[in-house]
Amino acid sequence: MLFLVRTIQKNMILNYWHKELPFKYPFTISHGRTKTHQPTLIVSLSIGNFIGFGEAPAIAYYHITVEQMMADLELKITMVEKFALTDPERYWHYLHHLFPQNPFLVCALDMAAWDLFGKMKGKLLYDIWGTTWNETAICDYTIGIDSIDTMVRKMTEMPWPIYKIKLGTDQDIEIVKALRQKTNAVFRVDANAGWKLEEALQKIPQLAELGVEMIEQPLEKNNWEGMKILFEQSVIPLYADESCVFEQDVAKCHNYFHGINIKLTKCSGLTPARRMILEARSLGMKVMMGSMNESSIGSAAIANFLPQIDLVDMDGPLLLKTDLATGVIYQNGKVQLKGSAGLGIQVYL
C-alpha cells in the first residue's frame, strides 16, 4: 500500500497518437454527412509501470480536429504531466480549466486518468464506482444511410438482436419497411436532427407500427418549441443527443425528451458523465450512452457504465476495419470486458 501511495504522487508522462481508423462501409448520417475513416486522438498517461489510455474521435460538425487537440496538448504538456493523480475527479476539474474550449481533449485525458487509476488500484472502473455487473444493456448495431438495398445487405450480413437505423431521408419509411421484412429484431432510429416537426409527427406513428423502440434527436437541437409538441404526442420514447451535450443540458431536456444519450467525448469525459446519469435519474429520465465510432479504447470506457444505463450504442469496433485494443467482447449484443483493471482492455499501438 505504501508503494501505491508513493507511486500515485509521482508526475505523469504523457504520450499521444493520431490514428485514422477505416470503416467497413462508408458511414453516412442525415444531411449527407459521409466519412470513410474515423480520425481519432489516442493519449496515454503513465506513472512507473502503470499506463492508462484514452481516446477522443474528431467529429467535423463539432469543429474539433485531431490536429487541434494535439496543438493544444503541445502548448500545455508540462501542466498536464505535473498533476499528482490522487483522484481522477480532481484531475478532470484541473483539465476542464486547463482546456476550457476543448472538451474532446479533456475527455481523452480524463479517460486515460481513470484507466491509470484503475490499474493502480487493480480494479475495473465499474467496480471502483460501486456498481455490479449483472443484467446489462444489449448493444445495438448501426446501419448507416445508404441505398435501401445496401442498408438491407449491411443488416443481413450482421445478424444482431437490436439495430440502430440512421434516418433523415425522403425514404425513411421505405427503408424501415424493407429492413423489417428481413428481421424481427428490435429497431431504434436516429434521425440526427434530420426532421421537421410535421415530418416527425407523420413518421413516428408509422415507425411505431414497424416496431421501432426509440428515436434519437428527431428535430434540430434548438427546436425546443417543436420538441415540446413532439414530446406530448409521440407514441415512441424520444432521446436527446445533439440537444444534450454538457451537464447543464440535462435539465433543459426534462419534459422535452424521455431520455438522454450521453456521449463521453462530447460531455468531456467519464467524470461529468457520471454526474449526468445521476441528474437524469433524479428527473425520472432514461439514460443511454452512445458511440462516436470509438475504437475498443473508448468503447471500453462506455462498457464500464453498463451497470448504470438503460440503453447502449457502443458498436464502434464492429463498424471499423481496424481496432487499437482487445478485451471488449461482443456476443450477440451482450458485452463483456476481458481485463481485470482500469478500462479492462489491452492496447496495442
MIPAKOL-791828 format. One line per 2 residues: number of its first residue (from 1); their letters; for each residue x, y, z of C-alpha. Coordinates in nm, 3 decimals. Layout:
<rs>
NUM> A> X Y Z ~ ...
</rs>
This chain:
<rs>
1> ML> 0.000 0.000 0.000 ~ 0.285 0.239 0.079
3> FL> 0.431 0.172 -0.265 ~ 0.097 0.257 -0.429
5> VR> 0.068 0.588 -0.245 ~ 0.424 0.684 -0.331
7> TI> 0.366 0.590 -0.697 ~ 0.049 0.799 -0.720
9> QK> 0.238 1.108 -0.606 ~ 0.487 1.099 -0.894
11> NM> 0.439 1.311 -1.204 ~ 0.280 1.152 -1.506
13> IL> 0.427 1.109 -1.852 ~ 0.203 1.194 -2.148
15> NY> 0.217 1.042 -2.496 ~ -0.029 1.076 -2.781
17> WH> -0.102 0.946 -3.133 ~ -0.312 1.048 -3.433
19> KE> -0.491 0.747 -3.582 ~ -0.712 0.714 -3.892
21> LP> -0.946 0.416 -3.850 ~ -1.114 0.295 -4.172
23> FK> -1.482 0.199 -4.173 ~ -1.602 -0.131 -4.319
25> YP> -1.860 0.071 -4.514 ~ -1.872 0.448 -4.580
27> FT> -2.060 0.587 -4.280 ~ -2.343 0.830 -4.365
29> IS> -2.589 1.013 -4.142 ~ -2.855 1.279 -4.215
31> HG> -2.772 1.594 -4.413 ~ -2.542 1.387 -4.637
33> RT> -2.252 1.368 -4.391 ~ -2.032 1.076 -4.501
35> KT> -1.689 0.955 -4.395 ~ -1.472 0.657 -4.485
37> HQ> -1.228 0.692 -4.191 ~ -1.261 0.795 -3.830
39> PT> -0.979 1.026 -3.722 ~ -0.909 0.981 -3.351
41> LI> -0.667 1.101 -3.086 ~ -0.517 0.841 -2.853
43> VS> -0.342 0.956 -2.536 ~ -0.157 0.770 -2.263
45> LS> -0.069 0.875 -1.910 ~ 0.192 0.668 -1.730
47> IG> 0.335 0.654 -1.380 ~ 0.610 0.399 -1.328
49> NF> 0.496 0.067 -1.474 ~ 0.131 0.173 -1.487
51> IG> -0.012 0.319 -1.809 ~ -0.363 0.440 -1.886
53> FG> -0.516 0.511 -2.227 ~ -0.784 0.747 -2.350
55> EA> -0.947 0.828 -2.683 ~ -1.126 1.120 -2.847
57> PA> -1.259 1.079 -3.202 ~ -1.270 1.400 -3.405
59> IA> -1.616 1.496 -3.534 ~ -1.629 1.752 -3.815
61> YY> -1.965 1.907 -3.726 ~ -1.837 1.986 -3.375
63> HI> -1.541 2.168 -3.534 ~ -1.274 1.986 -3.333
65> TV> -0.991 1.812 -3.517 ~ -0.716 1.579 -3.403
67> EQ> -0.465 1.840 -3.515 ~ -0.626 2.099 -3.287
69> MM> -0.627 1.863 -2.990 ~ -0.259 1.783 -3.048
71> AD> -0.170 2.151 -3.080 ~ -0.349 2.228 -2.754
73> LE> -0.163 1.944 -2.584 ~ 0.174 2.067 -2.705
75> LK> 0.114 2.411 -2.557 ~ 0.038 2.275 -2.209
77> IT> 0.204 1.935 -2.195 ~ 0.411 2.023 -1.887
79> MV> 0.099 2.127 -1.697 ~ -0.083 1.808 -1.799
81> EK> 0.201 1.596 -1.667 ~ 0.269 1.774 -1.338
83> FA> -0.063 1.686 -1.170 ~ -0.038 1.439 -0.879
85> LT> -0.306 1.179 -0.960 ~ -0.471 1.107 -0.627
87> DP> -0.827 1.137 -0.763 ~ -0.939 1.136 -1.130
89> ER> -1.232 1.365 -1.049 ~ -0.995 1.634 -0.921
91> YW> -0.784 1.585 -1.233 ~ -1.090 1.638 -1.455
93> HY> -1.160 1.972 -1.286 ~ -0.796 2.069 -1.341
95> LH> -0.815 1.970 -1.710 ~ -1.153 2.139 -1.753
97> HL> -0.996 2.472 -1.659 ~ -0.675 2.398 -1.850
99> FP> -0.859 2.331 -2.180 ~ -1.192 2.517 -2.148
101> QN> -1.255 2.520 -2.524 ~ -1.167 2.158 -2.599
103> PF> -1.398 1.908 -2.425 ~ -1.291 1.631 -2.663
105> LV> -0.930 1.658 -2.546 ~ -1.041 1.673 -2.182
107> CA> -1.235 1.350 -2.239 ~ -0.931 1.166 -2.375
109> LD> -0.718 1.272 -2.079 ~ -0.993 1.203 -1.826
111> MA> -1.038 0.854 -1.972 ~ -0.667 0.785 -1.955
113> AW> -0.655 0.907 -1.595 ~ -0.938 0.674 -1.492
115> DL> -0.772 0.382 -1.674 ~ -0.443 0.458 -1.499
117> FG> -0.613 0.497 -1.161 ~ -0.800 0.168 -1.203
119> KM> -0.481 -0.016 -1.292 ~ -0.310 0.125 -0.985
121> KG> -0.599 0.003 -0.773 ~ -0.616 -0.330 -0.954
123> KL> -0.989 -0.290 -1.020 ~ -1.218 -0.230 -1.317
125> LY> -1.382 0.111 -1.317 ~ -1.736 -0.013 -1.267
127> DI> -1.614 -0.186 -0.951 ~ -1.439 0.129 -0.827
129> WG> -1.768 0.315 -0.882 ~ -1.953 0.065 -0.661
131> TT> -2.169 -0.086 -0.936 ~ -2.234 -0.453 -1.009
133> WN> -2.219 -0.627 -1.346 ~ -2.546 -0.819 -1.356
135> ET> -2.801 -0.786 -1.636 ~ -2.659 -0.511 -1.858
137> AI> -2.796 -0.332 -2.165 ~ -2.767 -0.501 -2.505
139> CD> -2.553 -0.312 -2.756 ~ -2.716 -0.225 -3.087
141> YT> -2.555 -0.237 -3.432 ~ -2.579 0.074 -3.651
143> IG> -2.697 0.076 -4.012 ~ -2.576 0.397 -4.176
145> ID> -2.773 0.573 -4.450 ~ -2.724 0.424 -4.795
147> SI> -2.935 0.288 -5.077 ~ -3.214 0.068 -4.946
149> DT> -3.059 -0.245 -5.096 ~ -2.723 -0.167 -4.937
151> MV> -2.880 -0.099 -4.597 ~ -3.060 -0.432 -4.617
153> RK> -2.734 -0.604 -4.709 ~ -2.548 -0.441 -4.420
155> MT> -2.813 -0.571 -4.183 ~ -2.832 -0.925 -4.317
157> EM> -2.453 -0.956 -4.313 ~ -2.456 -0.881 -3.938
159> PW> -2.731 -1.078 -3.760 ~ -2.797 -0.888 -3.436
161> PI> -3.075 -0.853 -3.176 ~ -3.101 -0.472 -3.197
163> YK> -3.035 -0.241 -3.492 ~ -2.992 0.134 -3.480
165> IK> -3.105 0.277 -3.813 ~ -2.980 0.613 -3.931
167> LG> -3.262 0.811 -4.096 ~ -3.327 1.163 -4.216
169> TD> -3.406 1.100 -4.583 ~ -3.705 1.118 -4.817
171> QD> -3.728 0.737 -4.797 ~ -3.726 0.684 -4.423
173> IE> -4.041 0.475 -4.404 ~ -3.947 0.272 -4.711
175> IV> -3.607 0.198 -4.554 ~ -3.755 0.070 -4.229
177> KA> -4.019 -0.134 -4.411 ~ -3.753 -0.302 -4.624
179> LR> -3.540 -0.381 -4.318 ~ -3.839 -0.509 -4.124
181> QK> -3.916 -0.761 -4.398 ~ -3.582 -0.930 -4.323
183> TN> -3.580 -0.942 -3.942 ~ -3.784 -0.940 -3.622
185> AV> -3.503 -0.766 -3.432 ~ -3.562 -0.456 -3.223
187> FR> -3.527 -0.133 -3.421 ~ -3.400 0.201 -3.292
189> VD> -3.396 0.512 -3.509 ~ -3.151 0.801 -3.509
191> AN> -3.264 1.100 -3.716 ~ -2.960 1.312 -3.620
193> AG> -3.180 1.624 -3.614 ~ -3.288 1.550 -3.971
195> WK> -3.666 1.601 -3.944 ~ -3.902 1.897 -3.931
197> LE> -4.185 1.887 -3.678 ~ -4.465 1.800 -3.923
199> EA> -4.247 1.534 -4.082 ~ -4.177 1.379 -3.743
201> LQ> -4.547 1.383 -3.648 ~ -4.625 1.192 -3.967
203> KI> -4.340 0.942 -3.949 ~ -4.343 0.846 -3.581
205> PQ> -4.681 0.661 -3.582 ~ -4.569 0.466 -3.891
207> LA> -4.238 0.380 -3.728 ~ -4.424 0.262 -3.418
209> EL> -4.621 0.017 -3.634 ~ -4.288 -0.112 -3.769
211> GV> -4.164 -0.195 -3.420 ~ -3.931 0.099 -3.354
213> EM> -3.837 0.107 -2.983 ~ -3.698 0.462 -2.952
215> IE> -3.596 0.764 -3.158 ~ -3.287 0.978 -3.111
217> QP> -3.285 1.351 -3.180 ~ -3.575 1.385 -3.424
219> LE> -3.557 1.766 -3.458 ~ -3.289 2.034 -3.473
221> KN> -3.110 2.066 -3.140 ~ -3.255 2.409 -3.053
223> NW> -3.611 2.345 -3.169 ~ -3.750 2.333 -2.815
225> EG> -4.096 2.451 -2.916 ~ -4.124 2.169 -3.168
227> MK> -3.982 1.914 -2.924 ~ -4.243 2.008 -2.663
229> IL> -4.520 1.929 -2.911 ~ -4.349 1.609 -3.021
231> FE> -4.283 1.501 -2.661 ~ -4.651 1.536 -2.578
233> QS> -4.772 1.348 -2.887 ~ -4.508 1.085 -2.965
235> VI> -4.603 0.720 -2.914 ~ -4.231 0.630 -2.916
237> PL> -3.983 0.741 -2.647 ~ -3.757 1.026 -2.764
239> YA> -3.393 1.059 -2.659 ~ -3.181 1.375 -2.679
241> DE> -2.842 1.356 -2.846 ~ -2.737 1.682 -3.010
243> SC> -2.965 1.865 -2.762 ~ -2.781 1.714 -2.465
245> VF> -2.407 1.770 -2.486 ~ -2.293 1.902 -2.147
247> EQ> -2.409 1.862 -1.788 ~ -2.619 2.178 -1.796
249> DV> -2.820 2.036 -2.087 ~ -2.972 1.751 -1.885
251> AK> -3.220 1.972 -1.702 ~ -3.304 2.155 -2.026
253> CH> -3.413 1.825 -2.182 ~ -3.653 1.738 -1.900
255> NY> -4.014 1.734 -2.026 ~ -3.889 1.766 -2.385
257> FH> -3.733 1.420 -2.416 ~ -3.799 1.091 -2.240
259> GI> -3.429 1.020 -2.208 ~ -3.080 1.143 -2.289
261> NI> -2.795 0.991 -2.488 ~ -2.463 1.070 -2.322
263> KL> -2.153 1.081 -2.541 ~ -1.832 1.073 -2.339
265> TK> -1.635 1.269 -2.598 ~ -1.891 1.550 -2.622
267> CS> -1.958 1.592 -2.250 ~ -1.580 1.594 -2.178
269> GL> -1.528 1.260 -2.015 ~ -1.624 0.989 -1.770
271> TP> -1.628 1.224 -1.472 ~ -1.910 1.454 -1.595
273> AR> -2.094 1.156 -1.748 ~ -2.133 1.006 -1.400
275> RM> -2.294 1.328 -1.277 ~ -2.520 1.347 -1.583
277> IL> -2.653 0.998 -1.511 ~ -2.737 1.092 -1.153
279> EA> -2.916 1.409 -1.261 ~ -3.115 1.231 -1.531
281> RS> -3.224 0.968 -1.279 ~ -3.331 1.240 -1.035
283> LG> -3.554 1.382 -1.311 ~ -3.706 1.044 -1.393
285> MK> -3.538 1.025 -1.734 ~ -3.395 0.720 -1.909
287> VM> -3.024 0.708 -1.986 ~ -2.850 0.586 -2.299
289> MG> -2.479 0.603 -2.367 ~ -2.371 0.639 -2.726
291> SM> -2.074 0.590 -2.953 ~ -1.886 0.834 -3.174
293> NE> -1.720 0.547 -3.360 ~ -1.452 0.494 -3.098
295> SS> -1.214 0.201 -3.113 ~ -1.218 -0.051 -2.830
297> IG> -1.040 0.205 -2.611 ~ -1.331 0.448 -2.597
299> SA> -1.581 0.163 -2.621 ~ -1.435 0.000 -2.308
301> AI> -1.493 0.326 -2.122 ~ -1.858 0.314 -2.228
303> AN> -1.879 -0.052 -2.126 ~ -1.784 0.033 -1.768
305> FL> -2.107 0.237 -1.747 ~ -2.327 -0.057 -1.847
307> PQ> -2.446 -0.126 -1.491 ~ -2.577 0.231 -1.470
309> ID> -2.762 0.281 -1.801 ~ -3.075 0.162 -1.983
311> LV> -2.961 0.155 -2.347 ~ -2.620 0.143 -2.512
313> DM> -2.478 0.212 -2.856 ~ -2.108 0.119 -2.839
315> DG> -2.063 -0.058 -3.172 ~ -1.763 0.141 -3.299
317> PL> -1.531 -0.164 -3.305 ~ -1.794 -0.353 -3.507
319> LL> -1.813 -0.077 -3.770 ~ -1.439 -0.029 -3.813
321> KT> -1.198 -0.240 -4.020 ~ -0.916 -0.200 -3.769
323> DL> -0.902 -0.166 -3.392 ~ -0.648 -0.045 -3.138
325> AT> -0.716 -0.275 -2.844 ~ -0.852 -0.613 -2.740
327> GV> -1.070 -0.702 -2.447 ~ -1.417 -0.572 -2.537
329> IY> -1.613 -0.887 -2.621 ~ -1.942 -0.873 -2.815
331> QN> -2.160 -1.185 -2.815 ~ -2.488 -1.125 -2.997
333> GK> -2.516 -0.780 -2.840 ~ -2.404 -0.879 -2.490
335> VQ> -2.083 -0.703 -2.388 ~ -1.810 -0.833 -2.160
337> LK> -1.471 -0.695 -2.056 ~ -1.181 -0.938 -2.059
339> GS> -0.937 -0.737 -1.847 ~ -0.928 -0.708 -1.469
341> AG> -0.831 -0.345 -1.409 ~ -0.892 0.007 -1.540
343> LG> -1.087 0.007 -1.866 ~ -1.044 -0.371 -1.893
345> IQ> -0.855 -0.387 -2.223 ~ -0.510 -0.443 -2.375
347> VY> -0.398 -0.160 -2.605 ~ -0.161 -0.202 -2.899
349> L> -0.034 0.097 -3.100
</rs>
